[in-house]
Amino acid sequence: MSTSRSTALTLPATRHDGWTVQRQALFLRELASSHSVARAARAAGMSRQSAYGLRARLKGEPFDLAWTAALRCRFDALAEAAMERALNGVEVPHFYRGELVGTSRRYDERLTVALLAMRESFRRPPVHSAHPAAAYKPHDFGPLLERVETGPETWAEEIYALVEGEMAAGEEDGED
């Protein structure tokens, strides 16, 4: 018994909301670069509100995970800079009558503590090991971006295509 359904993954050329795969990828790249949702949305030709709407609709899906990973790319750099300032302080110049007469170091660990505390908010909830999302770590921006660009929009679509492919392969084996 053969089925007429195709097991190939097909991506929609355009979406009703304008968020094509290309725009999603451009948005995610710019978000990783700038850490600004507004700037990333402008770069993709979309609004900040529509970006948040897409993320809410795709909660837990590849786009959402890539968004978190993109923010984490920049957050790690910021946390490193804050830690550097906490460990080595910031040089403060001292002037007298318009001339530099010396410098001192100012240490402020409050910023570092706050940033490190915020880092925990970027952790995602655990995913069952059989779920396709389990293959991606929170910092896997590159692989997640590639998944957004080349895979189906949702994990359910991916699972459905895999099951459908296995069923078709089983039917082919039975026809021998």
Phi, psi and omega in degrees: 000123180248157181248150182269353180287142177276141178265358179288144177280126178242137179256139179294139180293315178225156179245155180296334181266359178088354182276078176292167177301319180297318179293321178298315180295317178298315178303311183295319178298315180292324178297318178295325182283316189258336185064023180238117179296318180298314180295318180295319179296316178300318180299327180272359180075026182232172179267158177299318181297320180290329177295314178295325177296317178297316180298317180297319180292328182256029180307126179084354181269173184307319180298316180297315180294322178294324177301310180299318179295323179297316178295323181294327178306310182283326182296320179299319178295319179295317179297321178296317179295319179295319179295320176301315179295322180292320182285319186250355181071183178239131180287128181244118179283149177238126182247147172225120182053042174082000181244142178290122180247353178166177178223161173219171178251135177247129180249130178222100184275352181299320179296315180299314180299317180296316181294318179293325176294322179292331182303325180297333181291347179270358177288138178264156179295153180298147180244139178303138186298338179276348181284141181303331180294337181295341180286349184246133175271160182302333182262008182279060183300311182303306178298324178291320177299316178299322179295320177297319183288325190245345184258177175293163186292326184238158177295325181299319178297322179294315180297317179300316180295321178294315179297316179298320178295320177294321178295318180294321178295321178295323178293321179295320179295326181285342182276351181299000000 
